[in-house]
């Protein structure tokens, strides 16, 4: 079973959704047969590489949201994150374009460390105030993930993996995805948003049953019991 997750590393609900999905997957009896693939999505592709302002400034000025409303949103999201064991620090968030970070995730996927890259980027962005658009930071992260230094350097000198990131954007539009996180199971079932763990559990079970229907293998009915009694 293949699960594709469209997500932006600059999306606070994406980290919360990741935790809730992981909890459901950990308890799923067939988890060893599940392949998880992270797909790229950008909430604001027009964002400059570095934004000179806080997350509060960004949302209030570029998105037109009243500052008090933004603060209330921060408090609500931080409380939800805390319930999943996450420590959001919105006052420390560095606003930056996530395109190169997504390219790094694709590079990590090529070396079998995609989930680790996604985890670190989300945590470093929302919990540790790291600049996800910084070459120094991304180079350091690549080193921590054990990625070849030369391939990480290519992210800043070439367009490597740019086409793959844009293809993810294109596929998201084709699937009608307009917000993240968005979970797609076997290209048949979709879940939008950071759903409760129970909802993910139900979706996993439903998708598995759909892909593995019960097949009757005997050619004729044998003796059995039912509501009206037993056959003889």
ZITAJO-V401714 format. One record per backbone hydrogen bond with DSSP energy under -1.0 kcal/mol. CO is the residue of the C=O (numbers start at 1). NH is the residue of the N-H. If there is no record, write none. Layout:
co=[CO | CO]
nh=[NH | NH]
This chain:
co=[1 | 2 | 3 | 4 | 5 | 6 | 8 | 12 | 13 | 14 | 15 | 16 | 17 | 18 | 19 | 20 | 21 | 22 | 25 | 28 | 30 | 31 | 35 | 37 | 39 | 44 | 51 | 54 | 55 | 56 | 57 | 58 | 59 | 66 | 67 | 68 | 69 | 70 | 71 | 72 | 73 | 74 | 75 | 76 | 77 | 78 | 79 | 81 | 81 | 82 | 89 | 95 | 98 | 99 | 100 | 101 | 102 | 103 | 104 | 105 | 106 | 108 | 108 | 109 | 113 | 114 | 115 | 116 | 117 | 118 | 119 | 120 | 121 | 122 | 123 | 124 | 126 | 130 | 131 | 134 | 135 | 136 | 137 | 138 | 139 | 140 | 141 | 142 | 143 | 148 | 149 | 150 | 152 | 153 | 154 | 159 | 161 | 162 | 163 | 164 | 165 | 166 | 167 | 168 | 169 | 170 | 171 | 172 | 173 | 181 | 182 | 183 | 184 | 185 | 185 | 189 | 191 | 193 | 196 | 197 | 198 | 199 | 200 | 201 | 202 | 203 | 204 | 205 | 206 | 207 | 208 | 224 | 226 | 229]
nh=[35 | 186 | 37 | 184 | 39 | 182 | 11 | 16 | 17 | 18 | 19 | 20 | 21 | 22 | 23 | 24 | 25 | 26 | 28 | 31 | 33 | 34 | 3 | 5 | 7 | 47 | 53 | 58 | 59 | 60 | 61 | 62 | 65 | 70 | 71 | 72 | 73 | 74 | 75 | 76 | 77 | 78 | 79 | 80 | 81 | 82 | 83 | 84 | 86 | 85 | 92 | 51 | 102 | 103 | 104 | 105 | 106 | 107 | 108 | 109 | 110 | 111 | 113 | 112 | 117 | 118 | 119 | 120 | 121 | 122 | 123 | 124 | 125 | 126 | 127 | 130 | 89 | 132 | 134 | 138 | 139 | 140 | 141 | 142 | 143 | 144 | 145 | 147 | 146 | 152 | 153 | 154 | 155 | 156 | 158 | 162 | 165 | 166 | 167 | 168 | 169 | 170 | 171 | 172 | 173 | 174 | 175 | 177 | 176 | 193 | 6 | 191 | 4 | 188 | 189 | 185 | 183 | 195 | 200 | 201 | 202 | 203 | 204 | 205 | 206 | 207 | 208 | 209 | 210 | 211 | 212 | 231 | 229 | 226]
